[in-house]
Amino acid sequence: MRLILLGPPGAGKGSQARVLSERLGLTHIASGDLLREAARAQTPVGRQVQECLTRGELVPDTLVTEMVLAQVSRATGGRGFVLDGFPRTHAQAEALDGVLAAAGAPIDRVLYLETSPVMVRSRLAGRWVCRSCGMNYHATNLLPRRPGVCDRCDGSLEQRPDDAPQAIAQRLQVYETQTAPLLTYYRQQGLLRVVDGNLSVEALYQALLALFQRERLLPSDAA
């Protein structure tokens, strides 16, 4: 399968993408992880990325598109992939369509994680992220086994600058103006499916699994 996850910041796209990749063998392509890796490297491009992330703004199309599409091109020959955080603009969506059309590997479904503003703010305000592997944790409902230490890689946990209250408000505004219109774009292609982003990670995975089975993207015994 080739999937896109859409939704506001805090909808749980990253957590769900990781579950889908681990259980269904899909390649997880996360634009945010690629950008944060570039920012940590502090190259000239990385510093530009860091400034955008800190302000809660979208990174320029040309920059993020080049980084993500290189990953997509490598994944089109495998079992499939799930895109997390890309595309975020109409231009990015069109660029993605062009790469996939050339590879003969179109998107199967676009999943919109519809999430309430209250839930979004709650998730983002309490989120902690592993500095090394990008694993997400939460101060109230997804604690690591050891405070401040990642369960997966023993990396240190940090709160991202773009999860600060002012940056959250800016990110939600950017989402509504630049990313939400993609719902119409993919609905017109017949690819969009709306799911409840307020669900827990496991409950949402089970809902997606049932959807894939109904639409014959997966066999009925897939788990």
C-alpha positions as CSV (number, residue, x, y, z in Angstrom):
1,M,0.0,0.0,0.0
2,R,1.0,3.6,-0.6
3,L,-0.7,5.9,2.0
4,I,-0.8,9.5,2.9
5,L,-1.8,10.7,6.4
6,L,-3.3,14.1,6.7
7,G,-4.4,16.0,9.8
8,P,-3.6,19.0,12.0
9,P,-0.5,19.1,14.2
10,G,-1.1,16.7,17.1
11,A,-3.5,14.5,15.2
12,G,-1.2,11.5,15.8
13,K,0.1,11.1,12.2
14,G,3.6,10.1,13.4
15,S,2.4,7.6,16.0
16,Q,0.0,6.0,13.5
17,A,2.6,5.9,10.8
18,R,5.0,4.1,13.0
19,V,2.4,1.4,13.9
20,L,1.4,1.0,10.2
21,S,5.1,0.6,9.2
22,E,5.9,-1.9,12.0
23,R,2.8,-4.1,11.6
24,L,2.2,-3.9,7.8
25,G,5.8,-3.6,6.7
26,L,5.5,-0.2,5.1
27,T,8.3,2.3,4.9
28,H,7.6,5.3,7.1
29,I,8.6,8.5,5.4
30,A,8.2,11.5,7.9
31,S,8.9,14.9,6.5
32,G,9.2,16.3,10.0
33,D,12.0,13.8,10.9
34,L,13.9,14.6,7.8
35,L,13.7,18.4,8.4
36,R,14.6,18.1,12.1
37,E,17.6,15.9,11.2
38,A,18.7,18.7,8.8
39,A,18.2,21.3,11.5
40,R,20.3,19.3,14.0
41,A,23.1,19.1,11.4
42,Q,23.2,22.9,11.4
43,T,24.2,23.1,7.7
44,P,23.1,26.3,5.9
45,V,20.0,24.5,4.8
46,G,19.5,23.1,8.3
47,R,19.6,26.6,9.9
48,Q,17.0,27.8,7.5
49,V,14.8,24.8,8.5
50,Q,15.4,25.5,12.2
51,E,14.2,29.1,11.8
52,C,10.9,27.9,10.2
53,L,10.3,25.2,12.7
54,T,10.8,27.5,15.7
55,R,8.3,30.0,14.3
56,G,5.8,27.3,13.5
57,E,5.9,28.1,9.7
58,L,6.1,25.7,6.8
59,V,9.5,25.0,5.3
60,P,9.8,26.3,1.7
61,D,8.2,23.9,-0.8
62,T,11.4,23.4,-2.9
63,L,13.4,22.4,0.1
64,V,11.0,19.9,1.7
65,T,9.8,18.5,-1.6
66,E,13.3,17.6,-2.7
67,M,14.1,15.8,0.5
68,V,10.9,13.8,0.7
69,L,10.6,12.8,-3.0
70,A,14.1,11.3,-2.8
71,Q,12.8,9.0,-0.1
72,V,9.6,8.3,-2.0
73,S,11.5,7.3,-5.1
74,R,13.5,4.8,-3.2
75,A,10.4,3.3,-1.6
76,T,8.2,2.8,-4.7
77,G,9.8,-0.5,-5.5
78,G,9.2,-2.0,-2.1
79,R,6.1,-3.3,-0.3
80,G,4.7,0.2,0.1
81,F,5.0,3.4,2.2
82,V,3.1,5.7,4.5
83,L,3.8,9.5,4.2
84,D,3.6,11.4,7.4
85,G,3.5,15.2,7.2
86,F,3.8,15.4,3.4
87,P,2.3,16.8,1.2
88,R,1.3,20.0,3.1
89,T,0.6,22.3,0.1
90,H,-1.0,22.0,-3.3
91,A,2.4,22.3,-5.0
92,Q,3.8,19.5,-3.0
93,A,0.8,17.3,-3.8
94,E,1.3,17.9,-7.5
95,A,5.0,17.2,-7.3
96,L,4.3,13.9,-5.5
97,D,1.7,12.9,-8.1
98,G,4.3,13.5,-10.8
99,V,7.0,11.3,-9.2
100,L,4.5,8.5,-8.5
101,A,3.0,8.6,-12.0
102,A,6.4,8.3,-13.5
103,A,7.0,5.2,-11.3
104,G,3.6,3.7,-12.0
105,A,2.9,3.6,-8.3
106,P,0.0,5.9,-7.5
107,I,-1.3,6.6,-4.0
108,D,-3.9,4.1,-2.7
109,R,-5.6,6.1,0.0
110,V,-5.3,9.4,1.8
111,L,-6.4,9.2,5.4
112,Y,-7.6,12.3,7.1
113,L,-7.2,12.1,10.9
114,E,-10.0,14.4,11.9
115,T,-9.1,15.7,15.4
116,S,-10.7,18.3,17.7
117,P,-8.8,21.5,18.6
118,V,-8.9,20.6,22.3
119,M,-7.3,17.2,21.7
120,V,-4.7,18.8,19.4
121,R,-3.6,21.3,22.0
122,S,-3.6,18.7,24.8
123,R,-1.4,16.4,22.8
124,L,1.1,19.0,21.7
125,A,1.5,20.7,25.0
126,G,2.5,17.4,26.7
127,R,4.5,15.9,24.0
128,W,8.2,14.8,24.5
129,V,10.3,13.6,21.6
130,C,13.4,11.5,21.5
131,R,16.3,13.6,20.4
132,S,17.9,10.6,18.6
133,C,15.2,8.5,17.0
134,G,12.1,10.8,17.0
135,M,9.9,8.5,19.1
136,N,7.0,10.4,20.7
137,Y,5.9,10.4,24.3
138,H,3.3,12.3,26.3
139,A,3.4,13.7,29.8
140,T,0.0,12.1,30.8
141,N,-0.8,9.2,28.6
142,L,2.4,7.8,27.0
143,L,5.2,8.0,29.5
144,P,8.6,6.4,28.9
145,R,9.7,3.6,31.3
146,R,12.4,5.9,32.6
147,P,11.9,9.6,33.0
148,G,13.6,11.6,30.2
149,V,14.9,8.5,28.5
150,C,13.6,6.9,25.2
151,D,12.4,3.3,25.5
152,R,13.6,2.4,22.0
153,C,17.1,3.8,21.8
154,D,18.0,5.3,25.3
155,G,18.2,8.7,23.7
156,S,17.3,11.8,25.7
157,L,13.8,13.3,25.5
158,E,13.1,17.0,24.7
159,Q,10.1,19.2,24.0
160,R,10.2,20.6,20.5
161,P,10.3,24.4,20.1
162,D,7.3,24.2,17.7
163,D,5.2,22.7,20.5
164,A,5.4,25.9,22.6
165,P,1.9,27.6,22.9
166,Q,2.6,30.4,20.5
167,A,4.1,28.1,17.9
168,I,1.1,25.8,18.3
169,A,-1.3,28.6,17.5
170,Q,0.8,29.6,14.4
171,R,1.0,25.9,13.2
172,L,-2.8,25.5,13.4
173,Q,-3.3,28.7,11.5
174,V,-0.8,27.6,8.8
175,Y,-2.6,24.2,8.6
176,E,-6.0,25.8,8.1
177,T,-4.8,28.1,5.3
178,Q,-2.3,25.9,3.4
179,T,-2.8,22.2,4.2
180,A,-6.6,21.8,4.9
181,P,-7.4,22.6,1.2
182,L,-5.6,19.3,0.3
183,L,-8.8,17.5,1.6
184,T,-10.7,18.9,-1.4
185,Y,-7.8,17.9,-3.8
186,Y,-7.8,14.3,-2.7
187,R,-11.5,14.0,-2.3
188,Q,-11.9,15.0,-5.9
189,Q,-9.6,12.1,-6.8
190,G,-11.7,9.7,-4.8
191,L,-8.8,8.9,-2.5
192,L,-9.8,10.6,0.8
193,R,-11.1,8.7,3.8
194,V,-12.0,10.4,7.0
195,V,-11.1,8.7,10.3
196,D,-11.4,9.7,14.0
197,G,-8.1,11.2,15.1
198,N,-9.3,11.5,18.7
199,L,-9.0,7.7,19.1
200,S,-6.1,6.1,20.9
201,V,-3.2,4.8,18.8
202,E,-4.4,1.2,19.0
203,A,-8.1,2.0,18.4
204,L,-7.2,4.0,15.4
205,Y,-5.0,1.3,14.0
206,Q,-7.8,-1.2,14.3
207,A,-10.2,1.2,12.6
208,L,-7.8,1.7,9.7
209,L,-7.2,-2.1,9.4
210,A,-11.0,-2.6,9.1
211,L,-11.1,0.1,6.5
212,F,-8.3,-1.5,4.4
213,Q,-10.0,-4.8,4.6
214,R,-13.4,-3.4,3.5
215,E,-11.8,-1.8,0.6
216,R,-9.7,-4.9,-0.3
217,L,-6.3,-3.2,0.2
218,L,-5.5,-6.0,2.7
219,P,-6.7,-9.6,3.2
220,S,-9.3,-10.2,5.8
221,D,-6.8,-12.0,8.1
222,A,-4.3,-9.2,8.1
223,A,-3.4,-8.0,11.6
